[in-house]
Amino acid sequence: ALLCRGMQTSKNKNTEKTEPFYRLSVPKQETSSEIINEARNVLRTLRTRRPFTPTEDQRKLFGSGSSRAPQNRPPSVFSLHASSFDLAESRPVSGVRLSPLDHKPILVAFAKDEDSSISLPKPPANAAEVRKVSSARARLFRRTSQGNFLSAKMVPPDQNEEKLDSEEPAVMSNLCRSNDNCLAEQRPCTPFNDESRQLICNEHISRLEKEDFLKGVAGKFLFQLRGESDQMKKPGTSSSWPRSTGWKRRVTGLEDETKINESEEEEIFWHVKILPILHELEKVEDNIENLCRACTKLYQALNEGNMLGKRFKRRSVLLKTLYKLVDIDSDPLCLKLAKIILAMKVDGKNLLSVCKLAFKICRNEKNDYIIQNDRLFDCLLEVMGTEDLQENNEALLYCMGAIKFMSGNAVLLNEMVNKGAVEMLLQLMKQINNIKENDTYFSNSGHLLVQLTATLRNLADLPPARRQLICNGAVSELSVALEQRMNDKDVCTYIVRIFSKLSSYSDFCAALADCSRCYILFLALLNKHQKQQGLVIRIIFILGNLTAKNNQAREQFFKEKGSVNTLISLFQTYHELDLNAQKWYHERGGEGKKHPKHPSEAEDVLIKLIRVLANLSIHPSVGAALAAAHRVVELLVTVLEYKSVDDCEELVINAATTINNLSYYKVKSSAVQDKKLHIAEMLLKLLMSNNMDGVVEAVRVFGNLSQYHEICDFIIQKKIYKFMIALLDAKNQEVCFSACGVLLNLTVDKNKRALLMEEGGIGKLVDCLRDFGPADWQLACLICKTLWNYSENITSAASCFGEDTDTLLVLLTSLLDEELALDCSLDRDLRDHHKLYWEREFKPVAEKLLDRIQSHHSFLPTVTITPF
């Protein structure tokens, strides 16, 4: 960037009046082209790479960099067996939960007014019957203790029907079925608890009675099945099992509103469809492939019979069989089991165990393919959307952990977005944000929030997810979580990573910039976690993105209390860390070794921190204030002092660019002006480097500083002007533009104008005008201004411009011809853009220069003008 100090003259009644070139001779309104002009010539924002987050070597509940102590966080590795599940919880849910009695269950006689419809079975009449029942109990317990929940001696459903006596007590039939291996389970029908009913059954029901009962029920099943078969054979009837109506459960309130009567159709479906599959699953000696196939069939059958969920009567028998299979060490099988168990809507200890089972499966990256095919995510998503946050916090933690692992796979990640995971996660975050800090659940919900935000970080990579995050108010919820969890470094890190990713996109960056609270939160985090490099660098990166294009964000951040002081403090902290690292590097013999290719952690923070300062300086009032901030300028100059462009190119160039921006502001207390000579000395080192980007940046700073006479003298003293003339041969528009700016300011001084002739400067300026003029009217204007200043005291065009006089005349004449100068092949918008610069900037100066040369030239050559 540069400030041109060249002079122009205008003839008025044979007198010449001098006025600066940068003062416009024709008044004009502000246009978009002027904004573009200012952005190029004066101030520039900086871009930088997003901080890199390495992928964890292993999938864990909490990463290796977690701030949580191992003893204060749930484990990622644990043992899981059939014993981890609670068999008692597997009973179907009744309408009313009855509290158990405190004392040992005993047989009591009920008063008639309590329940006249219930009569208790009488005890055996003699000791022989007692021994028979005891023997049956022993055999029953032996079988169940070995895990044989489904007896191989199941009575087939083709026995003759034998109805129960209508006066048979309801509790008797329920208790009989609850102890039979092929039927479902106990249900509360009386005020007795589970243990008391089991005692009654074991002591007072004979094996003969149970067998008679089974024969009757099985015969009835066959009768019903045949009836269904005959009906299905009729034309126009469906051959599939009825689902929406045929399998509904009937609820009656005869004795107790908690009693649920199974439909006869469900009885048939259970015996015909489900039991054969459960028998297959009991063959533990069978291979894994067969067991997995049987689980797939079981899930399909349960879904077909509407038996998924809590209201299924024989749910206990089914779940016991599934729990037993958990002991088989096979991830594919456990995946099948987890899907069915979750679909059965278990809760309490069983929900926690099955969520741990899913977590364990998803923890192995090799299982991603089978997880994708088995659609486990659907089940986990339903758990996250329906289960109570406070009652099942630990289960939700492992469920969310499993989803987090899934989000590490690209295919599963897309599936999650398509199934509404973003909206569900934000709803869950809103629930967590409603938990206050003094709540007992606050700490544990923080563990869950870590998994949730880590998942959102992965989702932020996908464009559809980004749109959903914006539409569902992610900025607001994430900001609330950030404010509430300021002391939780893990949560803060993940939220900041989300912002870091999303702030690279204009739409999200605009949404974040509109959240005025975010600036206070970022400053608070920077002050609290100043030495946490991973956190600091991402916050600084976000601030750099916010201030890159939004002038309001620049002003708002600058006005926050302590904002500049926080940046200065960070600058000092990481500058010292970088100095110590560089000292250690040199002490270890680093001079003879190749410098690390990538910036160190401290260098990376400084790079992004300086970028924030450069972007802030675009705002007029903020830039002027920063130019007067001596500590800011001192730290920038310090970077140029101790760091070479070969050590860290981006850091040095960013520092030079920021100094360049600040040097634009001519304020009374400008720290740049106070240190201008020292800055020039530091820039000389950069100018002499082999790094072209560094050279260009140094030339830009000299373009601004050369408005001061001391700097012009320094340029002459150090022979820098020869370097500027040489740069005109660079065949690069930007390099020529910057070099020409320095030469323009040098030609203001009459004593320095002759320097252009020493190194062939006039010829090189004419070459640049020819090569770049038609494509860059700003550069063409700058060259004409330089030649105008140079020729102020002209007496003869030939003596002033030498052998380049004729070429210059022809060139100016051609460039001033609108039809020749403006490329008609350009589209209309671009042609209008070029025309605007040509008319307003180049044409006034070029016409004056051409007129001067022609008036001091003895003859004009005959030339043929050809289009450019």
C-alpha positions, -999 to 999 in steps of 0.1 A, spaced: 0 0 0 12 35 -6 4 72 -3 13 91 -35 30 124 -30 34 132 -67 24 166 -80 4 176 -111 2 210 -129 -27 225 -146 -23 254 -171 -44 285 -165 -37 316 -185 -1 307 -192 5 301 -155 11 268 -138 -5 258 -105 8 227 -87 -15 204 -68 -11 169 -56 -21 140 -78 -40 123 -51 -63 153 -50 -91 146 -76 -94 173 -102 -130 163 -109 -154 159 -80 -171 125 -79 -193 104 -56 -181 73 -39 -184 42 -61 -178 5 -57 -147 10 -78 -132 34 -53 -137 8 -26 -119 -17 -47 -92 9 -53 -88 15 -16 -87 -22 -8 -58 -27 -32 -38 4 -26 -41 10 11 -54 -16 35 -57 -54 32 -72 -81 53 -53 -114 59 -63 -150 54 -48 -180 72 -53 -217 75 -78 -232 99 -62 -249 129 -56 -286 123 -73 -311 146 -56 -346 144 -78 -376 144 -77 -397 176 -58 -430 172 -85 -448 191 -122 -442 196 -128 -432 232 -156 -417 253 -132 -388 261 -101 -381 239 -65 -383 250 -64 -346 255 -94 -345 279 -91 -324 310 -112 -348 330 -92 -370 354 -98 -408 347 -113 -412 381 -139 -385 375 -153 -397 342 -172 -427 329 -149 -454 314 -145 -461 277 -136 -498 284 -157 -521 306 -168 -557 308 -203 -566 297 -221 -599 303 -255 -614 305 -254 -607 343 -252 -570 335 -288 -571 326 -317 -570 351 -341 -599 344 -368 -586 368 -371 -554 348 -380 -573 317 -417 -578 326 -442 -559 306 -453 -526 320 -487 -526 336 -511 -497 339 -504 -492 376 -472 -500 395 -477 -518 428 -453 -513 456 -440 -546 472 -448 -556 507 -421 -551 534 -426 -586 550 -421 -621 539 -450 -633 516 -475 -655 535 -508 -670 525 -536 -649 538 -574 -650 533 -589 -620 516 -619 -604 528 -649 -606 505 -652 -569 501 -616 -566 489 -617 -591 460 -645 -617 460 -635 -630 426 -602 -644 437 -599 -677 455 -565 -692 465 -555 -727 457 -557 -752 485 -525 -769 497 -519 -806 490 -538 -830 512 -509 -852 521 -471 -855 523 -468 -874 490 -483 -845 471 -459 -821 489 -429 -842 478 -442 -843 442 -444 -805 441 -410 -801 457 -395 -825 431 -411 -805 403 -397 -772 418 -362 -787 419 -364 -798 382 -377 -764 372 -350 -745 391 -323 -768 376 -334 -760 341 -338 -722 346 -304 -719 364 -288 -735 333 -303 -708 310 -329 -731 294 -357 -707 294 -375 -724 265 -380 -761 272 -373 -785 244 -403 -806 257 -427 -779 247 -462 -792 242 -470 -789 205 -500 -767 195 -519 -797 182 -531 -811 215 -569 -815 221 -585 -784 234 -594 -786 271 -610 -756 286 -604 -744 321 -631 -744 345 -648 -710 345 -644 -709 382 -607 -715 381 -590 -686 399 -575 -660 375 -544 -658 396 -539 -696 392 -539 -695 354 -515 -665 354 -491 -682 379 -492 -714 359 -482 -697 327 -455 -677 345 -436 -708 355 -440 -727 323 -410 -726 301 -428 -720 269 -452 -693 280 -446 -657 289 -443 -645 324 -459 -634 356 -482 -604 357 -495 -586 388 -531 -595 393 -533 -592 431 -516 -571 457 -489 -598 460 -455 -589 448 -435 -610 423 -418 -630 450 -450 -639 468 -466 -651 436 -436 -672 428 -438 -688 462 -475 -696 458 -469 -711 424 -440 -733 435 -458 -746 466 -494 -751 455 -495 -759 418 -489 -794 408 -471 -805 377 -502 -823 366 -523 -792 368 -499 -773 347 -497 -800 320 -535 -801 319 -536 -764 314 -510 -764 287 -529 -791 267 -560 -771 268 -544 -738 257 -523 -755 230 -554 -772 216 -572 -739 215 -542 -724 196 -545 -752 170 -582 -746 166 -576 -709 161 -547 -714 138 -568 -737 116 -595 -712 115 -571 -685 105 -557 -708 78 -591 -715 64 -599 -679 63 -566 -670 46 -574 -695 18 -606 -677 9 -604 -655 -22 -596 -619 -16 -582 -623 19 -546 -615 28 -522 -643 33 -500 -623 57 -505 -621 95 -529 -593 105 -510 -565 121 -530 -533 127 -560 -549 144 -555 -587 147 -526 -585 171 -539 -558 194 -539 -566 231 -572 -565 249 -573 -548 283 -601 -557 308 -607 -543 342 -625 -573 359 -603 -578 389 -575 -551 386 -569 -524 360 -533 -536 357 -543 -569 342 -537 -574 305 -553 -602 285 -535 -614 255 -554 -618 223 -558 -653 209 -542 -642 177 -511 -631 195 -509 -665 212 -509 -682 178 -483 -658 164 -460 -663 194 -461 -701 191 -459 -703 153 -436 -675 145 -415 -665 175 -409 -697 195 -392 -716 167 -367 -688 163 -360 -686 200 -353 -723 200 -327 -717 173 -311 -690 194 -309 -714 224 -285 -736 203 -255 -718 217 -232 -744 201 -244 -733 167 -221 -709 147 -223 -671 148 -236 -668 112 -267 -689 121 -273 -670 153 -271 -637 134 -295 -650 108 -319 -661 135 -317 -627 151 -326 -610 118 -356 -633 114 -366 -626 150 -366 -589 145 -386 -592 113 -411 -615 130 -415 -592 161 -420 -562 138 -446 -582 117 -466 -591 148 -464 -557 164 -445 -572 193 -418 -545 196 -420 -523 226 -431 -526 262 -466 -539 259 -457 -574 247 -468 -601 272 -439 -626 267 -413 -599 266 -395 -614 297 -389 -648 280 -377 -631 249 -353 -607 266 -339 -634 289 -329 -654 258 -313 -624 242 -294 -614 273 -279 -649 276 -264 -645 241 -245 -613 251 -219 -636 266 -209 -648 231 -180 -626 221 -191 -616 186 -197 -580 175 -220 -589 146 -242 -609 169 -242 -583 196 -252 -557 171 -282 -578 162 -290 -583 199 -286 -546 207 -310 -536 179 -338 -560 192 -333 -551 228 -335 -514 221 -366 -520 200 -382 -537 230 -379 -503 248 -361 -515 279 -353 -491 307 -333 -487 339 -303 -510 342 -311 -528 310 -312 -496 290 -278 -487 304 -264 -521 295 -277 -522 260 -264 -487 254 -230 -498 266 -233 -528 243 -240 -504 213 -211 -482 224 -188 -512 226 -197 -522 190 -193 -487 176 -160 -482 194 -144 -506 169 -140 -488 136 -140 -521 117 -177 -525 126 -188 -494 107 -198 -515 77 -221 -538 96 -235 -509 116 -244 -492 84 -262 -523 70 -281 -530 102 -294 -494 107 -285 -493 144 -285 -455 143 -323 -455 140 -326 -472 174 -301 -450 191 -317 -418 177 -350 -429 191 -334 -434 225 -319 -400 225 -352 -384 215 -375 -402 240 -356 -411 271 -356 -388 301 -324 -369 304 -321 -369 342 -333 -405 349 -312 -421 322 -282 -398 320 -256 -425 320 -274 -446 294 -278 -415 272 -241 -408 276 -231 -442 261 -258 -439 235 -244 -405 225 -209 -419 226 -219 -445 201 -235 -419 178 -203 -399 181 -183 -428 169 -207 -433 140 -202 -396 130 -166 -404 123 -176 -425 92 -185 -405 61 -214 -428 50 -230 -429 85 -225 -392 88 -246 -385 57 -272 -409 70 -274 -390 103 -280 -357 86 -307 -372 64 -325 -386 95 -327 -353 114 -298 -358 138 -289 -321 138 -323 -310 150 -325 -338 176 -290 -329 190 -299 -292 193 -331 -301 211 -311 -322 235 -286 -294 240 -314 -271 249 -325 -295 276 -290 -297 290 -287 -259 289 -318 -257 311 -300 -276 339 -286 -250 363 -251 -251 378 -264 -258 413 -284 -288 401 -271 -323 410 -273 -334 374 -252 -305 361 -218 -323 363 -230 -356 347 -248 -337 320 -214 -322 311 -201 -356 302 -230 -360 278 -225 -325 264 -189 -335 254 -202 -364 233 -229 -342 218 -207 -313 208 -180 -337 194 -208 -351 172 -218 -317 160 -182 -309 152 -182 -338 128 -216 -329 113 -204 -294 106 -183 -307 77 -215 -313 56 -232 -284 38 -268 -297 46 -258 -299 83 -245 -264 82 -277 -251 68 -297 -270 95 -275 -256 122 -282 -221 111 -319 -226 107 -323 -243 141 -305 -216 161 -272 -234 168 -253 -202 174 -276 -193 203 -276 -227 220 -239 -232 216 -232 -198 230 -254 -206 261 -236 -238 266 -202 -221 262 -212 -195 289 -225 -221 313 -196 -245 309 -168 -219 310 -149 -241 335 -153 -273 315 -123 -272 291 -135 -302 271 -169 -287 263 -154 -253 255 -129 -269 232 -155 -288 212 -178 -258 209 -149 -236 198 -140 -263 172 -175 -261 158 -174 -223 156 -139 -226 140 -152 -248 112 -184 -229 106 -170 -194 108 -150 -202 76 -184 -199 57 -199 -165 51 -235 -173 61 -226 -188 95 -200 -162 101 -226 -135 96 -250 -153 120 -222 -155 146 -212 -119 141 -248 -109 149 -246 -127 182 -232 -98 203 -227 -120 233 -201 -141 215 -174 -114 217 -176 -113 255 -175 -151 257 -145 -153 235 -126 -127 255 -135 -144 288 -122 -178 274 -90 -162 262 -84 -147 296 -93 -179 315 -74 -204 293 -46 -182 280 -20 -210 279 -43 -236 264 -30 -234 228 -56 -256 212 -84 -234 226 -67 -201 221 -57 -206 185 -93 -215 175 -108 -185 192 -83 -163 175 -90 -179 142 -128 -173 147 -122 -136 156 -100 -133 124 -129 -147 104 -154 -124 120 -133 -93 114 -123 -102 79 -154 -89 61 -176 -73 87 -169 -37 96 -195 -38 124 -178 -69 139 -145 -50 139 -160 -21 158 -180 -42 182 -151 -64 192 -128 -34 196 -153 -17 219 -155 -47 242 -138 -39 275 -102 -51 276 -102 -65 240 -70 -49 229 -53 -56 262 -63 -93 260 -47 -94 225 -16 -77 237 -13 -101 267 -17 -131 244 9 -117 220 34 -113 248 27 -148 262 32 -166 229 60 -143 218 80 -154 249 71 -191 242 84 -187 207 116 -170 218 123 -198 243 115 -225 216 139 -207 191 166 -204 217 163 -241 225 164 -249 188 196 -230 183 212 -244 214 206 -279 200 225 -270 169 196 -258 148 216 -235 127 230 -264 106 197 -282 104 167 -275 82 141 -254 99 108 -271 105 85 -267 76 53 -260 95 49 -232 121 53 -242 157 23 -239 181 34 -206 194 41 -193 159 7 -204 147 -10 -185 175 10 -153 166 1 -157 130 -36 -157 137 -33 -131 164 -16 -107 140 -43 -114 114 -69 -102 139 -50 -69 143 -46 -65 105 -83 -70 100 -93 -47 128 -72 -20 113 -94 -18 82 -120 1 103 -110 38 102 -114 47 138 -102 13 151 -72 14 127 -63 49 139 -65 38 175 -43 8 169 -17 29 150 -14 50 182 -11 19 204 27 18 209 27 -16 225 9 -31 195 34 -16 171 64 -26 193 53 -62 193 49 -62 155 83 -47 150 98 -72 174 86 -100 152 106 -85 123 136 -82 146 139 -117 158 122 -138 131 134 -142 95 112 -150 66 130 -183 62 121 -192 98 84 -186 94 72 -169 63 36 -164 72 44 -148 105 68 -123 92 47 -114 62 16 -110 84 35 -86 107 47 -65 77 12 -64 63 -2 -52 96 25 -25 99 16 -15 64 -21 -11 73 -13 9 104 12 31 85 -17 44 64 -32 63 93 -15 97 97 -24 104 134 -5 128 156 5 101 181 12 74 155 36 48 168 44 38 133 56 73 125 77 74 157 94 41 147 95 46 110 133 45 106 137 14 127 108 -2 107 126 7 75 158 -11 88 138 -42 96 121 -41 62 155 -39 45 162 -74 57 130 -87 43 136 -68 10 169 -86 5 154 -120 11 147 -146 -16 111 -147 -7 91 -128 -34 60 -125 -12 81 -110 16 98 -86 -9 64 -74 -22 51 -68 13 83 -48 23 79 -27 -9 43 -20 0 53 -7 34 81 15 19 53 29 -4 35 43 26 66 52 46 83 70 16 59 99 21 83 110 49 115 127 38 136 107 63 125 75 47 133 88 12 168 97 24 171 62 38 161 47 5 187 67 -13 214 61 13 208 23 12 205 22 -26 170 8 -22 158 28 -52 180 6 -75 161 -24 -62 128 -7 -69 138 0 -105 149 -35 -109 116 -48 -96 99 -31 -126 113 -60 -147 95 -86 -125 67 -89 -151 42 -90 -122 15 -64 -119 15 -62 -81 53 -60 -78 54 -33 -104 26 -14 -87 43 -13 -54 77 -4 -68 62 23 -89 46 38 -58 79 41 -41 95 57 -72 66 81 -74 72 94 -39 109 97 -46 102 119 -76 85 145 -54 120 157 -44 136 175 -73 170 164 -62 161 127 -65 143 127 -100 175 121 -119 178 87 -102 153 73 -127 178 77 -155 207 58 -137 193 23 -139 172 27 -170 141 35 -150 123 55 -177 125 27 -202 113 2 -176 84 24 -167 74 27 -204 77 -11 -207 54 -16 -177 29 8 -192 29 -11 -225 27 -46 -208 1 -39 -181 -16 -6 -190 -46 -19 -210 -54 -45 -183 -46 -24 -152 -56 13 -154 -46 19 -118 -10 9 -126 -11 29 -158 -22 59 -139 6 54 -113 33 52 -141 20 84 -157 20 102 -123 57 92 -118 67 104 -153 47 136 -147 67 143 -115 99 134 -132 93 157 -161 82 188 -141 112 209 -152 113 196 -188 130 217 -215 132 191 -242 113 159 -245 142 141 -260 166 151 -233 141 142 -206 129 109 -219 158 100 -242 153 72 -267 120 63 -251 103 95 -261 88 84 -294 76 51 -279 60 69 -250 42 93 -274 28 65 -295 18 45 -264 0 74 -247 -19 82 -279 -31 47 -283 -41 43 -247 -61 75 -248 -81 62 -278 -112 47 -261 -120 23 -290 -85 10 -290 -78 10 -253 -110 -7 -240 -113 -43 -251 -146 -48 -268 -144 -86 -263 -150 -82 -225 -184 -87 -211 -204 -56 -204 -199 -55 -166 -161 -59 -169 -159 -34 -197 -178 -8 -177 -155 -15 -148 -124 -9 -170 -140 22 -185 -146 37 -151 -110 34 -141 -99 46 -175 -120 77 -174 -115 87 -138 -80 78 -131 -59 72 -161 -73 96 -188 -68 129 -169 -32 122 -160 -23 107 -194 -37 136 -213 -17 161 -193 15 140 -197 9 137 -235 3 174 -238 35 182 -220 56 158 -241 41 171 -274 46 207 -264 83 200 -258 89 178 -287 103 191 -320 85 166 -343 61 138 -341 69 105 -357 46 89 -383 33 57 -367 6 32 -373 -15 26 -343 -27 -10 -337 -51 -21 -311 -37 -37 -279 
